[in-house]
Amino acid sequence: MLNELMIVANFAIVFGVIYKLFELFVCKKERMMLIEKLPPEALSNVKLKIFKSSNGSYMPLRVGCLLMGLGIGLAVAYVIVFGTWTGAYSRGMAKEWMFRDLSGIIFGACVLIGGGLGLVVSYLIEIWREKQNKE
């Protein structure tokens, strides 16, 4: 039953990607015509706000702090699991389901806590920068 569903799902995904690629290239001429019809004044007032939102927060700061928090969380989880349970590996307990599940929970919890702390740090940095800009 699942094999037939996988065939249909794979076909739908491939068909959808090919359709979107054709649509992208076909609509390019229409987009270019719309841009050419715009007056030059409208194009000169366009400012790209890729990384800066309307309230002045910076996306690279958030992403960087998030990734740094995830990395620190993984390092802490590694230290917790392999630093405290070194005897478990020498006795062959690493193959037991309880050990695997507990180490998986520790890794997941540390990663989530580290990511959350990274976002909190980025929020505090943004508040600090806004206070500096107001003064």
C-alpha positions in Angstrom: 0.0 0.0 0.0 2.7 2.5 0.9 4.8 1.6 -2.2 2.0 2.8 -4.4 1.6 6.0 -2.4 5.3 6.7 -2.6 5.2 6.3 -6.4 2.3 8.8 -6.6 4.0 11.2 -4.2 7.3 11.1 -6.1 5.6 11.7 -9.4 3.7 14.7 -7.9 6.9 16.2 -6.5 8.8 15.8 -9.7 5.9 17.2 -11.8 5.4 20.1 -9.4 9.1 21.1 -9.5 9.2 20.9 -13.3 6.0 22.9 -13.6 7.3 25.7 -11.3 10.6 25.9 -13.2 8.7 26.4 -16.5 6.5 28.9 -14.8 9.5 30.8 -13.5 11.1 31.1 -16.9 7.9 31.9 -18.8 6.8 34.6 -16.4 10.3 36.3 -16.5 9.3 38.2 -19.6 6.1 39.4 -18.0 8.0 40.6 -14.9 10.6 42.4 -17.0 7.8 44.1 -19.0 6.1 45.3 -15.8 9.4 46.7 -14.5 10.1 48.5 -17.7 6.6 50.2 -17.5 7.4 51.7 -14.1 8.5 55.3 -14.0 12.2 55.9 -13.0 11.1 57.7 -9.9 9.4 54.6 -8.5 12.6 52.6 -8.9 14.9 55.2 -7.3 12.8 55.1 -4.1 13.1 51.3 -3.6 15.4 50.4 -0.7 16.3 46.8 -0.1 15.5 45.8 3.5 16.9 42.3 3.4 18.4 42.0 6.8 16.8 45.0 8.6 13.1 44.9 9.5 10.9 47.9 10.2 11.6 48.0 13.9 15.4 48.0 13.4 16.2 44.4 14.4 18.9 42.5 12.5 18.2 39.0 11.2 21.9 38.0 10.9 22.4 38.7 14.6 19.4 36.5 15.4 20.6 33.7 13.1 24.2 33.9 14.4 23.2 33.8 18.0 20.8 30.9 17.4 23.4 28.8 15.6 26.0 29.7 18.3 23.5 28.6 21.0 22.8 25.4 19.1 26.5 24.6 18.9 27.1 25.3 22.6 24.1 23.2 23.4 25.6 20.3 21.4 28.9 20.7 23.1 27.3 20.7 26.6 25.3 17.6 25.7 28.4 15.8 24.5 30.2 16.7 27.7 27.2 15.5 29.8 26.7 12.2 28.0 30.2 11.1 27.3 31.8 12.7 30.3 29.5 11.2 32.9 28.8 7.8 31.3 32.3 6.7 30.1 31.9 3.4 31.9 28.8 2.6 29.9 30.8 2.5 26.7 33.5 0.3 28.1 30.9 -2.2 29.4 28.9 -2.2 26.1 25.8 -0.5 27.6 25.7 1.9 24.7 23.5 -0.5 22.7 20.8 -0.7 25.3 17.6 1.2 24.5 17.5 3.0 27.8 21.0 4.5 27.4 20.2 5.5 23.8 16.9 7.1 24.7 18.3 9.0 27.7 21.3 10.3 25.7 18.9 11.4 22.9 16.8 13.3 25.4 19.9 15.0 26.8 21.1 16.0 23.4 17.7 17.3 22.3 17.1 19.3 25.6 20.6 20.9 25.5 20.2 21.9 21.8 16.8 23.5 22.5 18.0 25.2 25.6 21.1 26.5 23.8 19.0 27.8 20.9 16.6 29.5 23.2 19.4 31.1 25.1 20.9 32.3 21.8 17.7 34.0 20.8 17.4 35.6 24.3 21.0 36.9 23.9 20.2 38.3 20.5 17.1 40.0 21.9 19.1 41.6 24.7 21.7 42.8 22.2 19.0 44.4 20.1 17.6 46.2 23.1 21.0 47.4 24.1 21.6 48.7 20.5 18.3 50.5 20.5 19.1 52.2 23.8 22.5 53.3 22.3 20.8 54.7 19.2 18.3 56.7 21.2 20.9 58.4 23.3 
